Amino acid sequence: MALIDYSTKDRVGYITINRPEKRNALNQEMVDALSDSFSKAAADKDAKVIVLRAMGEAFCAGADLAYLQQLQAFTFEENLTDSRNLMALYKKVYTLPKVVIAQVEGHALAGGSGLVTVCDFVLAVPEAKFGYTEVRIGFVPAIVSAFLIRKIGEGKARDLLLSGRLITADEAVQIGMISRTVGKSNIAGEVDSLAQQLVTSASAQSLAATKMLIDQVQGRPLTEALDFAAQENVKARSTDDCKAGIDAFLNKRDLKW
């Protein structure tokens, strides 16, 4: 059985984690399979928006503890390679030139919360729990910290990362970690509706450029960030999508992206 199922429908790519018997826990094979699937999605001309979802009761329980135990016998360099593989996966999702929507129908813990953190939109059932629980087992939420602090700010990130506490989906919405909650019977439809809204109402070129802009302006001094943004503004004006969009607006024509 494949660890990841990839399919497309109506210009949406669906990446489905398929290891329910292990609560979709992450090991080297799973990280590699996810990375390959996102690379495939990025290159897929039939997929304009990507949905990440999972089979079974849990979205992702984090690192496979049996695999973590195996890593204790690894050398420093072997462990560094493994850590960089997870780092590369998170960065790939975060910087993917396509919008990624997480459809969370179960708990997302530790590395599972990490996956949620790097998605652009997150819709979750009210029953889902989230938490960066690494400190509870003597580990550290190292890689995800770089993304979580960007997403919700240092103060809220300190609370979650240092306490290792679990939070409800409602609290995750309140602190900006996820987008909104949706009942289990409606979540698939809500995710598809959001995906189709993005597919039909926005330029793929603009979505990719905006994701890049969000990534690149952070951490720059204000003047440098504004200068970078101004240059990107100029580049956007010369694109075919921008020209088509302005022409359609001025001539009151519907534009099908």
C-alpha positions in Angstrom: 0.0 0.0 0.0 1.3 3.4 -1.0 2.1 5.8 1.9 0.8 8.7 -0.1 -2.1 8.8 -2.6 -2.0 11.6 -5.2 -4.9 12.4 -7.5 -6.4 15.4 -9.3 -10.0 16.6 -9.9 -11.2 19.9 -11.3 -7.8 21.5 -11.3 -7.1 20.5 -7.6 -4.4 18.2 -6.6 -5.1 15.9 -3.6 -2.2 14.6 -1.5 -3.6 12.0 1.0 -1.5 10.6 3.8 -2.2 6.9 3.9 -0.7 5.3 7.0 -3.7 5.2 9.3 -2.6 2.1 11.2 0.3 4.2 12.5 -1.8 7.3 12.9 0.0 8.7 9.8 3.2 9.1 11.8 6.3 10.4 10.1 9.4 8.4 9.3 12.0 8.7 6.6 9.8 6.9 4.0 6.8 9.1 4.8 8.9 12.3 4.6 10.4 11.2 1.3 7.0 10.2 -0.1 5.4 13.5 1.0 8.3 15.5 -0.5 8.0 13.6 -3.8 4.2 14.2 -3.9 4.6 17.9 -3.4 7.2 18.1 -6.1 4.8 16.2 -8.4 2.0 18.6 -7.4 4.2 21.7 -8.1 4.9 20.4 -11.6 1.4 19.2 -12.4 -0.3 21.4 -14.9 -3.7 19.9 -14.0 -3.4 21.0 -10.4 -3.7 24.7 -9.6 -4.4 24.3 -5.9 -3.2 21.5 -3.6 -5.2 19.9 -0.7 -3.3 17.9 2.0 -5.5 15.4 3.9 -5.2 12.1 5.7 -6.8 8.7 6.0 -8.0 7.4 9.4 -8.7 9.0 12.8 -5.5 11.1 13.0 -4.2 13.7 10.6 -0.6 13.0 11.7 0.7 11.9 15.1 4.2 13.4 14.5 7.4 11.4 14.3 7.2 7.6 14.5 8.6 6.9 17.9 10.1 3.6 16.8 11.9 5.6 14.1 13.1 8.1 16.6 14.5 5.3 18.6 16.4 4.0 15.6 17.9 7.5 15.1 19.6 7.3 18.4 22.1 4.9 16.8 22.8 7.2 13.9 25.9 9.3 13.7 25.7 13.1 14.0 26.0 13.4 10.2 23.3 10.8 9.6 21.0 12.6 12.0 21.7 15.9 10.3 20.8 14.5 6.9 17.5 13.1 8.4 16.7 16.5 10.0 17.5 18.3 6.8 15.1 16.0 4.9 12.2 17.1 7.2 13.4 20.7 6.9 13.3 20.5 3.1 9.8 19.1 3.2 8.5 21.9 5.4 10.2 24.5 3.3 8.9 22.9 0.1 5.3 23.2 1.3 5.8 26.7 2.7 7.3 28.0 -0.6 5.4 25.8 -3.0 4.3 28.1 -5.9 0.7 26.8 -5.5 -1.7 27.4 -2.6 -1.8 24.5 -0.1 -5.0 23.8 1.9 -4.8 21.4 4.9 -8.0 19.4 5.5 -7.5 18.3 9.1 -10.0 15.7 10.3 -8.1 14.4 13.3 -5.3 15.3 15.8 -2.2 16.9 14.4 0.6 16.6 16.9 4.4 17.5 16.9 5.5 16.9 13.3 1.8 16.8 12.3 1.3 20.3 13.7 4.5 21.2 11.8 2.8 20.1 8.5 -0.3 22.2 9.4 1.9 25.2 10.2 3.4 25.4 6.7 0.1 25.2 4.8 -1.5 28.4 3.5 -5.1 27.6 4.7 -6.1 25.1 7.4 -9.6 23.9 7.9 -10.1 21.5 10.8 -12.9 19.6 12.5 -13.7 21.0 16.0 -12.6 17.8 17.6 -9.0 18.1 16.3 -6.2 18.8 18.8 -2.9 20.4 18.0 0.3 20.7 19.9 4.1 20.9 19.6 4.7 18.2 22.2 8.4 17.5 21.6 9.6 18.8 25.0 7.4 16.2 26.7 9.7 13.4 25.4 13.0 15.2 25.8 13.1 16.4 22.2 12.9 19.9 20.7 10.5 21.4 18.1 13.5 22.7 16.3 12.6 23.0 12.6 8.9 24.0 13.0 9.9 26.8 15.3 11.2 28.9 12.4 7.8 28.7 10.7 5.5 28.9 13.8 7.2 32.1 15.1 6.6 33.7 11.6 3.0 32.6 11.6 1.7 33.5 15.1 4.5 35.6 16.6 7.1 34.9 19.3 4.8 35.2 22.4 2.2 32.7 21.3 4.9 30.4 19.9 6.8 30.4 23.2 3.6 29.4 25.0 3.0 26.4 22.7 6.7 25.3 22.1 7.8 25.5 25.8 4.7 24.1 27.4 4.1 21.3 24.8 0.4 21.6 25.7 -2.4 20.5 23.5 -4.8 23.1 22.2 -8.3 22.8 20.7 -9.1 23.7 17.1 -11.0 26.7 18.4 -7.9 28.0 20.2 -5.8 27.3 17.1 -8.2 29.6 15.2 -8.0 32.3 17.9 -4.2 32.5 17.8 -4.0 32.3 14.0 -2.5 28.9 13.7 -5.4 27.6 11.5 -8.0 29.3 9.4 -11.3 28.0 10.7 -13.2 25.0 12.0 -15.8 23.0 10.0 -18.0 20.1 11.1 -16.9 16.7 9.9 -19.9 16.2 7.6 -19.1 19.5 5.8 -15.3 19.8 5.8 -14.6 18.1 2.5 -17.2 20.3 0.8 -15.8 23.4 2.4 -12.3 22.6 1.4 -13.4 21.9 -2.2 -15.3 25.1 -2.2 -12.3 27.1 -1.0 -10.1 25.3 -3.6 -12.5 26.1 -6.4 -12.8 29.7 -5.3 -9.0 30.0 -5.6 -8.9 28.1 -8.9 -11.5 30.2 -10.6 -11.0 33.7 -9.1 -7.3 34.1 -9.0 -4.3 34.0 -11.3 -1.9 31.1 -10.7 0.9 33.5 -11.5 -0.3 36.0 -9.0 -0.8 33.4 -6.3 2.7 32.1 -6.7 4.2 35.6 -6.7 2.2 36.6 -3.6 3.3 33.5 -1.7 6.9 34.3 -2.6 6.4 37.9 -1.5 5.0 36.9 1.9 8.1 34.7 2.4 10.6 37.2 1.2 9.5 40.5 2.9 9.7 39.0 6.4 12.9 39.6 8.2 14.1 42.4 6.0 14.5 45.9 7.3 11.5 48.0 6.4 13.2 50.1 3.7 14.7 47.0 2.1 11.3 45.1 2.3 9.5 48.0 0.7 12.1 48.3 -2.1 11.8 44.6 -2.8 8.0 44.8 -2.8 8.1 47.8 -5.2 10.3 45.8 -7.6 7.9 42.8 -7.5 5.0 45.3 -8.1 6.7 46.4 -11.3 7.4 42.9 -12.4 3.7 41.9 -11.9 2.5 44.8 -14.0 4.3 43.4 -17.1 2.9 39.9 -16.8 0.3 38.5 -19.3 -2.0 37.7 -16.4 -2.0 41.3 -15.1 -2.6 42.7 -18.6 -5.5 40.2 -19.1 -7.0 41.0 -15.7 -6.9 44.8 -16.2 -8.4 44.5 -19.7 -11.2 42.2 -18.4 -12.0 44.7 -15.6 -12.0 47.7 -17.9 -14.2 46.0 -20.4 -16.5 44.4 -17.8 -15.7 40.9 -19.0 -15.7 37.8 -16.8 -12.2 36.3 -16.7 -11.7 32.6 -16.4 -8.5 31.8 -14.7 
